[in-house]
């Protein structure tokens, strides 16, 4: 049997006697599920069994495909443990070099990926980290993390989410997913924290925190908000930016003394927000 291409049942027999769900690929976006779906494993150089460290290694343009999703890397390593009465069970999958996770709804790129089967958490690191969906592109400097059970992705370190001409930037961006009508995974909400910058075709906004509703195309900014359009600027404690209507609503609060402030320059186009909204008076005891 050639190590160049081990497919379906041959891969199962040659690699390891796993649980019926074949944990080697279990839990990656689009690869989870039950029913013993067959897995296709390919490698240009070799597929090895390292009994001393309880690991299976696929080398050379290695890939593991299950359903509609394929994991690629220069080297794929599956670490297993022995479970009494159940045989071998993979608890960690490590992908090294030119990592790609390609599915029907999203794609992930990086240099190294580690998937914890027990926690159902995948962490991709390296240069040029990128998560691509049908409508969004998310990049990060430090890591991209995917929490399968919580349907959540986290981008850390100068994280940027781009959709069309609009971008969301923060130290950390957290994307919440949901199942679409066709069964595919779609982004529902993005939370940002630390040095938040929201950029549209007309405005640039700064704040401490961000909550963005994908369906509504509306960003809520919280903490030390500054919105500029050209030389015009509005400042407040919070704001609501509607990417669809291009209408901004700046809100005052206790931290700004119950007021908003702004600098409006004649001849510089429309102001960067709607009329200021004063803070509500505190309730009397």
N, C-alpha and C positions, 0 to 999 in steps of 0.2 A: 504493500500500500504506500503510495507516494505521500510524503509530508507536504507536498505543494498544495494539495487540495483534499481536505477531509470534510465530507459533507454529511449533514443530517445524521442518520443512525450510525454511520461510520465514525463521525466525529465523537459521538457519545461513547461508543465502544472503545475507541482508541485513546481518548483523553481521560475519562474518569466515569465512575458509576455515581452519578449525582442523584439528587432528589428528582422527582418527575418534572419539576419546573425548570431544571437546569439552571442553577444559581449563577453560573458563569456569566450569564447575560441578564439575569433577573434585576429589575428595578431601574435600568437605564431608561430615559424617556422613550416610550413606545415599545420597550422590550419586556415590560412586566406582564404578568398574567399567569393563568393556570392552564391546565389541559395538556401539558407536555408538548408545547409547540416546538418543532425541531429547530435546531440551531446549525447554521453553516459556518464552519471555521476554516479559514484559509491562511497560509503562510508561504512565502517564497523560499525560505531556507529550511526551517525545521519546526516540529512540534515536539517538545521535550517533557519528560516526567522526572521531576527532581524529588525523589522520595525523602531525602534527608531533610529538606525544608518544607515538605508537603506542598509542592507547587507544580503547576503545569505552565509551560512557557511556549508561546507561539512567536517565532522570530521571522523578520523580514517582510515588510508590507503586510502585517498581520491584520486580519479582520474577523469579527464575530457578528453574524447577522441573525436576527430573530424577527420575524414578521416584517414590518415596514422600516425597521431601524437597523443601521449597521454602525458598529464601532470599529474605527481604523486606528492603527498605531504602528510604529516600527517594531515594538515588542509588546505583547500582551501576556500578563502573568496572572494566573488564578491561584490564590492560596486557599487550601482546604483544611478541614478538621475532620476527625473521625467521630461519628455519632453512633453510639451503641444501638444496634438494631436497625439503623437507617443507612449505614455505609458512610461514604464521604460526602461532605457538604462544604461548598465554597463560601467563605465569609468575606473575602476581599478580592477585588479585581483591580489591577494596576496597569495602566496604559502609559507607555513611554515613547516620546518622539512623534512629532507630526500627528497629534491626536485629533480625530474628527469623529463626531457623533452625528450621523445624518439620519433624519426621520422625515415623515411626511408633513410635519408641521413646524419643526424647528431643527436648527443645526448649531452645533457647538464646536469651536476650534480652540486649540491650545497646544502646549508642549507636553504636559503630563496630566493624567487623570487618575483619581483614586475613587473607587466606589465601595462603600461599606454596606454589605448586604443586610446586616442586622439593623442598622439605623436607617437604611434606604436613603443614603446621602451620597451624592457624587460631588467631588471637588476637582475642578480643572484649573491648572496654574500654567505660568509661562508667559512668553511674549505674544503680543497680538491676540489676546483673549477676545473671543467674540461669540455672542449668541445671536442667531438670526432667525426671525420668524417671518411669516408672510407679510407683516406690516411694520415690524420693528427691528432695529439693530441695536444690540447692547454690547458695549465694550467695557473693559476694566483693566487696571494695572496689576492688581494683586491676585485676585481669584474670582472664578465663577463657580457658584455652588448651586446644586439642585436638590431640593428636599421633596422626594417623591410623595411621601404620605401626606405632606402638607400642601402639595402642588404649589411650590414656592421656589423662586430662584433669587439668589443674592449676588450682586456684583460689588466687589470691594476695591477701593483705591481708584480715585479719579474715574468713577463710573459714569458712563454716558449712554443714554437711551435716545435713539433718533427715529423719528417718524416723519417722512417728508421733509419740510423745512423747519420743523420744530425739534428742539433737543432739550433733554433734561439731564443735568449734570450734578453730581454730589459725591461726597466721600464714599457713601454707601447707597445703593439703590436696591430695593426689594420689590420683585415682581410677583404678583399673585395671579395664578392661572385658573381657568375653569374650562370645562368641556363645552365645546360648541355644539350646535344642532347636528352637525355631521359627525360628531364624535371626536373631532380634532381638538387639540389644546390651544386656547387663545388667551392672550394677556387680558386681565380684567382690571388690575389696579397696580400702580407703582408708588411706593413710598420712598422718599429720599431724606437723608440727614447729613448735615455737615457741609458748609460751603455750597449751598444749593444755587444753581444758576439755571434759569429757564430762558430759552432763546426762541423767539418766533421771527417771522419775516419782518415784523415791525417793532417788536419790543425786546428788552432784556430785563429780567427780574432777578433779584438777589434775595435770599432769605436763609433762615436756619434749617427749616424743615419743609417738606413737600408731601402732598397727597394728590395723586393724579388719577382721575377716573377715565379710563380708556374709552368707554362707551360714550360718555358725555363730552369727551375732549376738554375737560375742565381741570385746571390745576389750582389747588388751595395751598397758599404759601403762608407760613407761620414763623414769626420771629424776625424783627429787624428787617422789614420788607422795603426794598427799593425797586421801583419800576421806572425804566427810562425808555423814551422814544425820541431819538435824536438828542437834542439838548434839553428836552423836557424831562422832569423827574417828579415822581410822587413817592412819599415815604409814609409808612404806617406800621402797625403791629402785625397786620394780616392782610391778605388779599386773595381775590378769586380771579383767575384768568381763564376766559373762555377762548380756546384756540379756534373754535368754529366761527363765532361772531366777532372775534377780535375786541371784545369788550372786557375791560378790567374793572374790578371793584376793590378799592383800597379801604381798609377798615382801621379805625383808631382803637386804642385800648389803654389800659392803665399804664403800660410801659412807655407810651408816647404822650402821657398826660391827657388822655381823652381826646386827642386831636390828631389830624394828619397834616403833613406839610408838603409843599411842592414848589417846583421852580418851572414856570411856564414861560417860554421864550416866544414872542410874536414872530410869525413867519416860519416857525419850525414844524408846521404840520399839526395834526391833532394831538391833544394831550394824551398821555399814556394810560389814562384810566377814566372811569366815570366820576361823578361827583363824590367827594369824600363822604363816608358814612360815619357819623359820630358814635362814640361808645355809648352804650346804654347806661343810665345812671344806676349807681349801686342801690340795691333795695334797702329801705330803712328798717332798722331792727324793730 
